[in-house]
Amino acid sequence: MKSAVFAFLCCLLVLYVQGHTGSTSNTCRCLDGFVGRINTKLIKDVPVVHYPSVFCPQTEIIITVADKKKCVNPQSALGKTILRNMNKLMKNGAVTTTSSQTSRSSASLHTTSSM
């Protein structure tokens, strides 16, 4: 009986640890609002898109401007352009996708989603 309880607790511990990775957050990343108008030439890196998940119900687009991470409103003109370009690249299979189910790499674009 004690060994069954011990095994059950070990399984729970393993499941708990697997559910908590160091690189993910359990909250939305864009809680402080969105960046206003921005010159697209100032964007330093490829935008990162976080699709809705159980932790955050909205799509979040994060860009790097002057070594700082800024959030872009997905409903703005820039946000819609980024999402449209990401969708085109995903259809062509030229996107690095990080999710719980898929991981393929053939370009320098990065998206993150929890499916």
All heavy atoms as an XYZ file, in Angstrom:
864
protein
N       0.816     -1.186      0.000
C       0.000      0.000      0.000
C       0.865      1.258      0.000
O       0.583      2.197     -0.734
C      -0.930     -0.041      1.215
C      -1.815      1.165      1.368
S      -2.999      1.232      0.025
C      -3.931      2.629      0.492
N       1.936      1.269      0.811
C       2.807      2.437      0.867
C       3.519      2.657     -0.463
O       3.722      3.791     -0.883
C       3.832      2.289      1.989
C       3.258      2.431      3.365
C       4.343      2.333      4.411
C       3.760      2.434      5.799
N       4.802      2.356      6.829
N       3.905      1.576     -1.126
C       4.604      1.722     -2.398
C       3.672      2.275     -3.482
O       4.106      3.031     -4.351
C       5.202      0.390     -2.843
O       4.188     -0.572     -3.027
N       2.398      1.924     -3.427
C       1.429      2.452     -4.402
C       1.236      3.952     -4.209
O       1.189      4.717     -5.175
C       0.100      1.725     -4.279
N       1.160      4.384     -2.965
C       1.012      5.811     -2.670
C       2.276      6.553     -3.101
O       2.214      7.632     -3.699
C       0.716      6.030     -1.164
C       0.767      7.509     -0.804
C      -0.628      5.427     -0.810
N       3.423      5.973     -2.804
C       4.695      6.581     -3.190
C       4.794      6.707     -4.719
O       5.200      7.746     -5.238
C       5.865      5.760     -2.638
C       7.202      6.337     -2.987
C       7.666      7.490     -2.375
C       7.997      5.729     -3.952
C       8.893      8.032     -2.701
C       9.222      6.258     -4.297
C       9.681      7.415     -3.668
N       4.424      5.671     -5.439
C       4.460      5.706     -6.900
C       3.496      6.753     -7.445
O       3.814      7.490     -8.389
C       4.122      4.325     -7.471
N       2.321      6.859     -6.852
C       1.342      7.863     -7.271
C       1.881      9.268     -7.056
O       1.771     10.133     -7.927
C       0.029      7.655     -6.510
C      -1.013      8.683     -6.820
C      -1.664      8.675     -8.050
C      -1.340      9.662     -5.902
C      -2.615      9.623     -8.353
C      -2.293     10.616     -6.193
C      -2.932     10.602     -7.431
N       2.490      9.519     -5.907
C       3.064     10.840     -5.632
C       4.218     11.160     -6.570
O       4.380     12.300     -7.000
C       3.498     10.925     -4.168
C       2.361     10.937     -3.146
C       2.929     10.913     -1.728
C       1.452     12.119     -3.355
N       5.014     10.169     -6.906
C       6.106     10.374     -7.870
C       5.558     10.743     -9.246
O       6.090     11.633     -9.913
C       6.985      9.132     -7.960
S       8.031      8.887     -6.521
N       4.490     10.077     -9.655
C       3.865     10.399    -10.948
C       3.329     11.823    -10.952
O       3.485     12.554    -11.929
C       2.748      9.413    -11.272
S       3.340      7.771    -11.692
N       2.701     12.224     -9.861
C       2.196     13.591     -9.753
C       3.337     14.605     -9.827
O       3.216     15.643    -10.484
C       1.415     13.780     -8.460
C       0.016     13.190     -8.409
C      -0.615     13.431     -7.043
C      -0.853     13.761     -9.502
N       4.440     14.308     -9.167
C       5.590     15.201     -9.198
C       6.149     15.330    -10.611
O       6.459     16.431    -11.068
C       6.676     14.700     -8.242
C       7.949     15.533     -8.196
C       7.652     16.924     -7.666
C       9.003     14.835     -7.357
N       6.263     14.239    -11.321
C       6.769     14.254    -12.697
C       5.844     15.081    -13.587
O       6.290     15.907    -14.381
C       6.938     12.817    -13.237
C       7.173     12.824    -14.739
C       8.077     12.120    -12.516
N       4.543     14.883    -13.475
C       3.587     15.645    -14.274
C       3.652     17.135    -13.945
O       3.553     17.982    -14.824
C       2.172     15.117    -14.072
C       1.905     13.729    -14.642
C       0.514     13.257    -14.254
C       2.068     13.735    -16.148
N       3.826     17.471    -12.680
C       3.926     18.862    -12.264
C       5.165     19.519    -12.862
O       5.099     20.618    -13.398
C       3.960     18.943    -10.739
C       4.153     20.341    -10.219
C       3.088     21.244    -10.176
C       5.398     20.777     -9.782
C       3.263     22.531     -9.704
C       5.578     22.059     -9.312
C       4.503     22.935     -9.276
O       4.691     24.209     -8.819
N       6.288     18.846    -12.805
C       7.541     19.393    -13.324
C       7.479     19.538    -14.844
O       7.936     20.534    -15.398
C       8.743     18.516    -12.893
C      10.002     18.920    -13.622
C       8.927     18.592    -11.389
N       6.892     18.595    -15.547
C       6.778     18.681    -16.994
C       5.873     19.827    -17.411
O       6.076     20.432    -18.447
C       6.247     17.370    -17.577
C       7.256     16.268    -17.592
C       6.692     14.981    -18.188
O       5.491     14.843    -18.361
N       7.576     14.060    -18.492
N       4.897     20.147    -16.608
C       3.976     21.229    -16.925
C       4.546     22.604    -16.690
O       4.008     23.601    -17.149
N       5.652     22.700    -15.989
C       6.272     23.987    -15.687
C       7.651     24.079    -16.332
O       8.646     23.670    -15.760
C       6.425     24.162    -14.176
C       5.147     24.443    -13.488
N       4.158     23.503    -13.344
C       4.665     25.577    -12.927
C       3.137     24.037    -12.708
N       3.423     25.289    -12.444
N       7.695     24.627    -17.542
C       8.987     24.833    -18.182
C       9.497     26.211    -17.807
O       8.726     27.122    -17.528
C       8.870     24.708    -19.707
O       7.950     25.689    -20.167
C       8.428     23.319    -20.110
N      10.789     26.414    -17.853
C      11.391     27.673    -17.447
C      11.148     28.820    -18.398
O      11.212     29.976    -18.017
N      10.847     28.553    -19.665
C      10.736     29.630    -20.635
C       9.313     30.128    -20.843
O       9.100     31.090    -21.550
C      11.299     29.158    -21.975
O      10.524     28.095    -22.463
N       8.334     29.493    -20.258
C       6.963     29.928    -20.459
C       6.445     30.630    -19.222
O       6.909     30.407    -18.113
C       6.039     28.746    -20.803
O       6.059     27.824    -19.716
C       6.463     28.069    -22.082
N       5.468     31.449    -19.428
C       4.852     32.185    -18.344
C       3.385     31.805    -18.269
O       2.768     31.468    -19.268
C       4.995     33.681    -18.600
O       4.295     34.403    -17.630
N       2.814     31.878    -17.089
C       1.418     31.530    -16.916
C       0.505     32.735    -17.023
O      -0.638     32.685    -16.613
C       1.216     30.833    -15.569
C       1.836     29.470    -15.551
O       2.111     28.900    -16.598
N       2.063     28.932    -14.385
N       1.017     33.848    -17.539
C       0.209     35.043    -17.706
C       0.471     35.639    -19.083
O       1.414     35.271    -19.771
C       0.569     36.105    -16.651
O       1.939     36.459    -16.799
C       0.324     35.599    -15.242
N      -0.373     36.595    -19.432
C      -0.161     37.312    -20.685
C       1.111     38.150    -20.569
O       1.453     38.656    -19.508
C      -1.351     38.215    -20.980
S      -2.883     37.321    -21.301
N       1.792     38.307    -21.663
C       3.045     39.055    -21.676
C       2.829     40.539    -21.934
O       3.684     41.350    -21.641
C       3.977     38.470    -22.730
C       4.462     37.081    -22.358
C       5.063     36.393    -23.579
N       5.535     35.061    -23.274
C       4.768     33.979    -23.244
N       3.486     34.079    -23.507
N       5.268     32.807    -22.960
N       1.706     40.913    -22.525
C       1.460     42.301    -22.921
C       0.440     42.962    -21.994
O      -0.569     43.505    -22.436
C       0.984     42.348    -24.372
S       2.220     41.773    -25.538
N       0.702     42.950    -20.713
C      -0.217     43.530    -19.741
C      -0.057     45.042    -19.617
O      -0.963     45.731    -19.156
C      -0.010     42.876    -18.369
C      -0.322     41.380    -18.302
C       0.021     40.836    -16.927
C      -1.780     41.130    -18.634
N       1.096     45.580    -20.026
C       1.371     47.002    -19.866
C       0.919     47.843    -21.050
O       1.284     49.005    -21.154
C       2.871     47.229    -19.647
C       3.345     46.599    -18.349
O       2.529     46.471    -17.417
O       4.526     46.233    -18.267
N       0.168     47.276    -21.968
C      -0.307     48.028    -23.117
C       0.549     47.786    -24.345
O       1.469     46.967    -24.348
N       0.222     48.520    -25.392
C       0.872     48.333    -26.680
C       1.676     49.570    -27.064
O       1.383     50.678    -26.620
C      -0.174     48.055    -27.767
C      -1.037     46.860    -27.485
C      -2.373     46.997    -27.170
C      -0.504     45.583    -27.531
C      -3.168     45.899    -26.914
C      -1.284     44.466    -27.265
C      -2.618     44.634    -26.965
N       2.649     49.357    -27.930
C       3.436     50.450    -28.462
C       2.556     51.231    -29.445
O       1.700     50.656    -30.127
C       4.725     49.919    -29.130
C       4.423     49.141    -30.385
C       5.691     51.033    -29.421
N       2.743     52.545    -29.510
C       1.984     53.370    -30.453
C       2.569     53.209    -31.855
O       3.008     52.136    -32.249
N       2.592     54.271    -32.590
C       3.181     54.218    -33.927
C       4.682     53.979    -33.811
O       5.328     54.522    -32.926
C       2.939     55.522    -34.672
C       1.511     55.710    -35.046
C       1.362     56.997    -35.817
N      -0.021     57.108    -36.234
C      -0.382     57.175    -37.493
N       0.517     57.164    -38.448
N      -1.651     57.274    -37.808
N       5.196     53.182    -34.717
C       6.626     52.879    -34.689
C       7.138     52.748    -36.114
O       6.453     52.238    -36.992
C       6.909     51.599    -33.881
C       8.396     51.442    -33.683
C       6.326     50.388    -34.539
C       8.749     50.571    -32.526
N       8.338     53.246    -36.327
C       8.988     53.104    -37.616
C       9.468     51.655    -37.732
O      10.225     51.176    -36.898
C      10.158     54.081    -37.716
C      10.818     54.083    -39.077
O      10.533     53.233    -39.923
N      11.689     55.041    -39.284
N       9.037     50.966    -38.768
C       9.385     49.550    -38.909
C      10.887     49.339    -39.094
O      11.381     48.244    -38.857
C       8.635     48.918    -40.094
O       8.888     49.672    -41.276
C       7.141     48.907    -39.821
N      11.613     50.383    -39.472
C      13.073     50.266    -39.616
C      13.762     50.160    -38.267
O      14.913     49.743    -38.193
C      13.622     51.464    -40.393
C      13.154     51.492    -41.831
C      13.688     52.696    -42.563
C      13.131     52.724    -43.984
N      13.554     53.920    -44.704
N      13.071     50.524    -37.190
C      13.647     50.442    -35.849
C      13.522     49.056    -35.230
O      14.116     48.782    -34.194
C      12.979     51.466    -34.922
C      13.164     52.935    -35.311
C      12.363     53.828    -34.372
C      14.629     53.312    -35.290
N      12.744     48.183    -35.851
C      12.565     46.825    -35.326
C      13.858     46.050    -35.542
O      14.326     45.908    -36.658
C      11.365     46.123    -35.994
C      10.087     46.894    -35.687
C      11.258     44.683    -35.515
C       8.861     46.372    -36.401
N      14.439     45.561    -34.455
C      15.756     44.925    -34.494
C      15.723     43.439    -34.814
O      16.661     42.901    -35.349
C      16.472     45.105    -33.145
C      16.668     46.526    -32.733
C      17.762     47.166    -33.520
C      17.972     48.583    -33.024
N      18.858     49.343    -33.838
N      14.662     42.749    -34.444
C      14.634     41.298    -34.562
C      13.300     40.877    -35.165
O      12.394     41.681    -35.334
C      14.820     40.673    -33.176
C      15.337     39.252    -33.235
O      15.597     38.753    -34.345
O      15.470     38.633    -32.167
N      13.186     39.620    -35.478
C      11.951     39.065    -36.031
C      10.873     39.083    -34.947
O      11.143     38.712    -33.802
C      12.200     37.613    -36.514
C      10.923     36.985    -37.018
C      13.259     37.600    -37.586
N       9.657     39.536    -35.274
C       8.581     39.541    -34.272
C       8.271     38.129    -33.769
O       8.364     37.160    -34.511
C       7.379     40.097    -35.036
C       7.940     40.771    -36.230
C       9.223     40.081    -36.548
N       7.900     38.054    -32.507
C       7.494     36.793    -31.898
C       5.993     36.864    -31.654
O       5.502     37.822    -31.063
C       8.240     36.543    -30.568
C       7.754     35.268    -29.906
C       9.737     36.495    -30.802
N       5.267     35.868    -32.126
C       3.817     35.823    -31.963
C       3.462     34.711    -30.993
O       3.891     33.572    -31.164
C       3.115     35.593    -33.327
C       1.620     35.452    -33.130
C       3.432     36.716    -34.289
N       2.691     35.075    -29.978
C       2.178     34.096    -29.021
C       0.677     34.002    -29.269
O      -0.051     34.964    -29.051
C       2.448     34.526    -27.581
C       3.895     34.646    -27.260
N       4.676     33.555    -26.968
C       4.724     35.718    -27.214
C       5.917     33.952    -26.741
N       5.967     35.251    -26.891
N       0.232     32.861    -29.735
C      -1.179     32.657    -30.034
C      -1.948     32.379    -28.750
O      -1.355     32.027    -27.734
C      -1.334     31.520    -31.045
C      -0.813     31.905    -32.401
C       0.456     31.511    -32.813
C      -1.562     32.706    -33.250
C       0.945     31.895    -34.053
C      -1.075     33.092    -34.489
C       0.186     32.684    -34.885
O       0.676     33.078    -36.096
N      -3.261     32.546    -28.768
C      -4.059     32.307    -27.554
C      -3.827     30.903    -26.984
O      -3.660     29.940    -27.730
C      -5.498     32.455    -28.049
C      -5.401     33.336    -29.241
C      -4.084     32.992    -29.881
N      -3.815     30.836    -25.674
C      -3.617     29.560    -24.979
C      -4.456     29.573    -23.710
O      -5.171     30.532    -23.440
C      -2.132     29.369    -24.635
O      -1.743     30.296    -23.632
N      -4.326     28.539    -22.922
C      -5.068     28.485    -21.666
C      -4.559     29.526    -20.676
O      -5.253     29.903    -19.753
C      -5.003     27.075    -21.026
C      -5.708     26.063    -21.889
C      -3.576     26.659    -20.759
N      -3.341     30.020    -20.879
C      -2.754     30.996    -19.969
C      -3.066     32.427    -20.361
O      -3.074     33.314    -19.521
C      -1.246     30.801    -19.887
C      -0.862     29.438    -19.418
C      -0.171     28.580    -20.245
C      -1.213     28.988    -18.165
C       0.168     27.310    -19.823
C      -0.877     27.723    -17.733
C      -0.173     26.880    -18.559
N      -3.282     32.672    -21.648
C      -3.572     34.022    -22.129
C      -4.535     33.914    -23.309
O      -4.190     33.304    -24.323
C      -2.294     34.738    -22.539
S      -2.575     36.445    -23.029
N      -5.710     34.510    -23.206
C      -6.732     34.318    -24.235
C      -6.553     35.140    -25.507
O      -7.302     34.965    -26.448
C      -8.018     34.728    -23.514
C      -7.578     35.706    -22.492
C      -6.212     35.251    -22.064
N      -5.564     36.041    -25.558
C      -5.410     36.855    -26.753
C      -4.091     36.593    -27.465
O      -3.143     36.106    -26.871
C      -5.544     38.341    -26.435
C      -4.468     38.903    -25.552
C      -4.981     39.270    -24.182
O      -6.074     38.906    -23.797
N      -4.195     39.985    -23.429
N      -4.064     36.956    -28.737
C      -2.844     36.875    -29.527
C      -1.935     38.025    -29.108
O      -2.385     39.161    -28.980
C      -3.161     36.985    -31.024
O      -4.011     35.904    -31.392
C      -1.890     36.938    -31.860
N      -0.650     37.724    -28.917
C       0.318     38.739    -28.522
C       1.458     38.765    -29.525
O       1.983     37.728    -29.912
C       0.864     38.451    -27.128
C      -0.202     38.488    -26.061
C       0.341     38.181    -24.692
O       0.998     37.127    -24.547
O       0.137     38.988    -23.781
N       1.837     39.964    -29.952
C       2.952     40.149    -30.880
C       4.004     40.971    -30.150
O       3.719     42.069    -29.665
C       2.503     40.888    -32.152
C       1.356     40.140    -32.826
C       3.681     41.061    -33.101
C       0.706     40.922    -33.942
N       5.221     40.435    -30.065
C       6.299     41.117    -29.352
C       7.427     41.399    -30.326
O       7.907     40.505    -31.024
C       6.791     40.270    -28.165
C       5.620     39.994    -27.218
C       7.937     40.970    -27.445
C       5.920     39.059    -26.095
N       7.846     42.670    -30.370
C       8.955     43.083    -31.233
C      10.084     43.612    -30.355
O       9.875     43.959    -29.194
C       8.517     44.169    -32.242
C       7.972     45.401    -31.520
C       7.506     43.624    -33.225
C       7.689     46.579    -32.423
N      11.284     43.661    -30.921
C      12.435     44.216    -30.223
C      12.787     45.541    -30.868
O      13.057     45.612    -32.066
C      13.643     43.266    -30.297
O      13.260     41.995    -29.765
C      14.819     43.811    -29.518
N      12.774     46.602    -30.055
C      13.120     47.946    -30.503
C      14.158     48.489    -29.535
O      13.883     48.610    -28.343
C      11.888     48.872    -30.533
C      12.266     50.262    -30.996
C      10.802     48.287    -31.405
N      15.337     48.811    -30.045
C      16.411     49.371    -29.219
C      16.671     48.515    -27.982
O      16.732     49.006    -26.868
C      16.100     50.810    -28.829
N      16.821     47.220    -28.170
C      17.116     46.261    -27.106
C      16.034     46.172    -26.029
O      16.296     45.756    -24.908
C      18.471     46.559    -26.462
C      19.603     46.427    -27.454
O      19.469     45.603    -28.382
O      20.617     47.136    -27.321
N      14.819     46.595    -26.358
C      13.693     46.466    -25.438
C      12.567     45.736    -26.144
O      12.345     45.908    -27.328
C      13.199     47.836    -24.976
C      14.176     48.560    -24.090
C      13.574     49.829    -23.579
C      14.560     50.538    -22.666
N      14.000     51.772    -22.138
N      11.863     44.912    -25.398
C      10.720     44.181    -25.940
C       9.482     45.067    -25.833
O       9.199     45.621    -24.768
C      10.481     42.885    -25.163
C      11.681     41.966    -25.111
C      11.870     41.256    -26.410
C      13.024     40.283    -26.277
N      13.372     39.669    -27.502
N       8.764     45.200    -26.938
C       7.548     46.005    -26.990
C       6.418     45.164    -27.564
O       6.626     44.345    -28.449
C       7.739     47.245    -27.875
C       8.873     48.147    -27.448
C       8.485     48.932    -26.234
C       9.611     49.893    -25.881
N       9.296     50.735    -24.767
N       5.214     45.392    -27.082
C       4.041     44.677    -27.577
C       3.346     45.494    -28.657
O       3.232     46.710    -28.551
C       3.071     44.411    -26.437
S       3.714     43.246    -25.222
N       2.885     44.795    -29.684
C       2.157     45.410    -30.789
C       0.714     44.931    -30.712
O       0.458     43.738    -30.539
C       2.788     45.023    -32.145
C       1.976     45.572    -33.299
C       4.233     45.498    -32.224
N      -0.212     45.859    -30.882
C      -1.627     45.513    -30.889
C      -1.933     44.685    -32.131
O      -1.699     45.137    -33.248
C      -2.467     46.790    -30.877
C      -3.945     46.513    -30.778
O      -4.403     45.385    -30.891
N      -4.702     47.568    -30.560
N      -2.451     43.468    -31.983
C      -2.753     42.634    -33.151
C      -3.830     43.239    -34.054
O      -3.931     42.881    -35.217
C      -3.243     41.312    -32.555
C      -2.871     41.338    -31.130
C      -2.693     42.754    -30.739
N      -4.620     44.191    -33.546
C      -5.659     44.835    -34.337
C      -5.161     46.074    -35.072
O      -5.880     46.626    -35.905
C      -6.842     45.214    -33.432
C      -7.452     44.039    -32.707
C      -7.938     42.955    -33.655
O      -8.560     43.244    -34.668
N      -7.638     41.705    -33.342
N      -3.924     46.520    -34.774
C      -3.373     47.691    -35.452
C      -2.906     47.306    -36.852
O      -2.822     46.127    -37.205
C      -2.196     48.251    -34.652
O      -1.097     47.358    -34.706
N      -2.589     48.323    -37.654
C      -2.119     48.068    -39.021
C      -0.830     47.243    -39.006
O      -0.690     46.290    -39.772
C      -1.904     49.386    -39.758
N       0.113     47.600    -38.131
C       1.366     46.847    -38.036
C       1.111     45.422    -37.562
O       1.673     44.468    -38.109
C       2.349     47.548    -37.092
C       3.680     46.841    -36.845
C       4.446     46.663    -38.148
C       4.506     47.602    -35.827
N       0.250     45.267    -36.567
C      -0.064     43.934    -36.054
C      -0.701     43.050    -37.120
O      -0.349     41.879    -37.270
N      -1.622     43.615    -37.877
C      -2.277     42.851    -38.947
C      -1.281     42.469    -40.031
O      -1.327     41.356    -40.563
C      -3.429     43.654    -39.538
C      -4.610     43.756    -38.601
C      -5.717     44.581    -39.205
C      -6.892     44.689    -38.237
N      -7.975     45.506    -38.801
N      -0.351     43.380    -40.337
C       0.673     43.074    -41.341
C       1.581     41.949    -40.866
O       1.889     41.026    -41.625
C       1.514     44.334    -41.650
O       0.635     45.362    -42.122
C       2.582     44.047    -42.679
N       2.001     42.003    -39.615
C       2.860     40.952    -39.068
C       2.142     39.610    -39.099
O       2.700     38.604    -39.539
C       3.312     41.308    -37.631
C       4.288     42.484    -37.661
C       3.948     40.099    -36.947
C       4.615     43.052    -36.296
N       0.885     39.579    -38.655
C       0.129     38.321    -38.645
C      -0.101     37.794    -40.054
O       0.000     36.590    -40.299
C      -1.203     38.510    -37.928
C      -1.111     38.711    -36.412
C      -2.479     39.045    -35.837
C      -0.521     37.494    -35.744
N      -0.384     38.687    -41.007
C      -0.593     38.268    -42.396
C       0.692     37.648    -42.953
O       0.660     36.585    -43.586
C      -1.017     39.468    -43.238
C      -1.501     39.099    -44.604
C      -2.031     40.297    -45.404
N      -2.695     41.320    -44.613
C      -2.231     42.579    -44.469
N      -1.131     42.960    -45.066
N      -2.889     43.455    -43.733
N       1.823     38.306    -42.700
C       3.106     37.767    -43.186
C       3.447     36.444    -42.514
O       3.985     35.539    -43.158
C       4.223     38.780    -42.968
C       4.099     39.976    -43.878
O       3.442     39.918    -44.922
N       4.703     41.076    -43.489
N       3.146     36.325    -41.225
C       3.408     35.070    -40.518
C       2.563     33.954    -41.109
O       3.043     32.839    -41.298
C       3.085     35.229    -39.033
C       3.939     36.230    -38.319
S       5.542     35.611    -37.929
C       5.119     34.536    -36.611
N       1.283     34.248    -41.393
C       0.401     33.228    -41.969
C       0.874     32.792    -43.346
O       0.817     31.607    -43.680
C      -1.037     33.736    -42.029
C      -1.674     33.810    -40.664
O      -1.286     33.089    -39.756
N      -2.634     34.704    -40.504
N       1.351     33.735    -44.160
C       1.889     33.382    -45.478
C       3.093     32.465    -45.336
O       3.221     31.468    -46.048
C       2.297     34.638    -46.249
C       1.160     35.420    -46.826
C       1.691     36.620    -47.579
C       0.574     37.517    -48.060
N       1.114     38.719    -48.728
N       3.996     32.809    -44.422
C       5.195     31.996    -44.226
C       4.854     30.623    -43.655
O       5.483     29.629    -44.000
C       6.184     32.721    -43.327
C       6.844     33.941    -43.960
C       7.657     34.701    -42.918
C       7.712     33.543    -45.133
N       3.855     30.562    -42.784
C       3.465     29.273    -42.211
C       2.858     28.367    -43.281
O       3.079     27.164    -43.262
C       2.484     29.475    -41.058
C       3.154     30.031    -39.823
S       2.026     30.421    -38.500
C       1.610     28.777    -37.933
N       2.112     28.959    -44.217
C       1.545     28.164    -45.307
C       2.639     27.600    -46.204
O       2.522     26.504    -46.738
C       0.590     29.009    -46.145
C      -0.723     29.263    -45.473
C      -1.641     30.086    -46.348
C      -2.934     30.396    -45.624
N      -3.822     31.248    -46.446
N       3.718     28.361    -46.359
C       4.838     27.911    -47.187
C       5.764     26.968    -46.430
O       6.696     26.415    -47.010
C       5.641     29.103    -47.693
C       4.858     29.944    -48.668
O       3.936     29.457    -49.316
N       5.208     31.206    -48.774
N       5.559     26.808    -45.126
C       6.406     25.921    -44.330
C       7.751     26.524    -44.008
O       8.694     25.825    -43.684
N       7.855     27.851    -44.052
C       9.132     28.518    -43.827
C       9.167     29.218    -42.480
O       9.723     30.276    -42.337
C       9.391     29.531    -44.938
N       8.591     28.603    -41.464
C       8.524     29.209    -40.145
C       9.053     28.234    -39.110
O       8.804     27.042    -39.183
C       7.059     29.591    -39.791
C       6.970     30.139    -38.389
C       6.514     30.575    -40.779
N       9.797     28.756    -38.148
C      10.189     27.943    -37.011
C       9.056     28.020    -36.013
O       8.767     29.084    -35.486
C      11.484     28.482    -36.373
O      12.497     28.458    -37.353
C      11.887     27.654    -35.182
N       8.392     26.933    -35.766
C       7.238     26.908    -34.880
C       7.607     26.189    -33.593
O       8.136     25.094    -33.629
C       6.057     26.175    -35.552
O       5.779     26.821    -36.779
C       4.833     26.202    -34.669
N       7.306     26.822    -32.474
C       7.526     26.206    -31.186
C       6.173     25.979    -30.552
O       5.464     26.909    -30.248
C       8.382     27.104    -30.280
O       9.576     27.411    -30.967
C       8.687     26.421    -28.977
N       5.801     24.736    -30.398
C       4.535     24.407    -29.750
C       4.686     23.054    -29.084
O       5.718     22.413    -29.172
C       3.387     24.383    -30.767
O       3.531     23.263    -31.611
N       3.621     22.627    -28.440
C       3.688     21.348    -27.757
C       3.605     20.175    -28.720
O       3.901     19.065    -28.354
C       2.560     21.256    -26.726
O       1.316     21.384    -27.384
N       3.222     20.430    -29.994
C       3.052     19.345    -30.931
C       4.021     19.386    -32.106
O       4.393     18.353    -32.624
C       1.628     19.354    -31.481
C       0.592     19.098    -30.425
C      -0.804     19.188    -30.997
O      -0.988     19.595    -32.131
N      -1.780     18.808    -30.214
N       4.428     20.587    -32.560
C       5.177     20.706    -33.794
C       6.458     21.478    -33.571
O       6.472     22.445    -32.848
C       4.341     21.462    -34.862
O       3.085     20.823    -34.972
C       5.047     21.486    -36.185
N       7.510     21.052    -34.222
C       8.755     21.804    -34.214
C       9.462     21.560    -35.532
O       9.945     20.481    -35.795
C       9.647     21.380    -33.048
O      10.813     22.147    -33.035
N       9.484     22.591    -36.377
C      10.192     22.475    -37.643
C      10.967     23.761    -37.862
O      10.564     24.830    -37.454
C       9.227     22.205    -38.794
C       8.212     23.289    -38.983
C       7.212     22.912    -40.014
N       6.051     23.770    -39.759
C       5.103     23.973    -40.588
N       5.100     23.378    -41.739
N       4.107     24.771    -40.291
N      12.064     23.665    -38.528
C      12.939     24.817    -38.683
C      13.451     24.894    -40.101
O      14.118     24.003    -40.581
C      14.114     24.699    -37.711
O      15.010     25.751    -37.918
N      13.108     26.014    -40.790
C      13.657     26.209    -42.110
C      13.794     27.685    -42.446
O      14.084     28.036    -43.564
C      12.792     25.506    -43.164
O      11.473     25.962    -43.087
N      13.590     28.577    -41.477
C      13.755     30.003    -41.707
C      14.070     30.672    -40.374
O      14.128     30.022    -39.342
C      12.497     30.595    -42.312
N      14.243     31.978    -40.413
C      14.622     32.684    -39.198
C      13.438     33.303    -38.484
O      13.609     34.086    -37.591
C      15.626     33.782    -39.558
O      15.017     34.707    -40.424
N      12.226     32.970    -38.838
C      11.040     33.500    -38.200
C      10.634     32.593    -37.062
O      10.728     31.387    -37.158
C       9.914     33.580    -39.235
C       8.715     34.424    -38.871
C       9.158     35.828    -38.480
C       7.796     34.501    -40.045
N      10.174     33.168    -35.954
C       9.893     32.378    -34.757
C       8.501     32.708    -34.236
O       8.164     33.850    -34.032
C      10.930     32.732    -33.681
C      10.703     32.029    -32.397
N      11.096     30.727    -32.200
C      10.121     32.413    -31.250
C      10.770     30.373    -30.976
N      10.171     31.384    -30.388
N       7.690     31.694    -34.038
C       6.393     31.861    -33.393
C       6.289     30.898    -32.248
O       6.925     29.851    -32.235
C       5.219     31.600    -34.365
O       5.296     30.239    -34.789
C       5.262     32.531    -35.542
N       5.492     31.257    -31.279
C       5.278     30.390    -30.141
C       3.789     30.227    -29.926
O       3.068     31.206    -29.899
C       5.911     30.998    -28.877
O       7.283     31.228    -29.128
C       5.750     30.063    -27.705
N       3.353     29.014    -29.755
C       1.949     28.778    -29.477
C       1.813     27.559    -28.595
O       2.662     26.695    -28.581
C       1.153     28.583    -30.763
O       1.576     27.407    -31.399
N       0.735     27.520    -27.881
C       0.415     26.353    -27.074
C      -0.853     25.756    -27.627
O      -1.898     26.357    -27.564
C       0.198     26.740    -25.620
O       1.379     27.266    -25.092
N      -0.756     24.609    -28.225
C      -1.926     23.969    -28.833
C      -2.456     22.909    -27.936
O      -1.825     22.223    -27.266
C      -1.535     23.373    -30.173
C      -1.161     24.427    -31.133
S      -0.773     23.615    -32.685
C      -0.333     24.997    -33.637
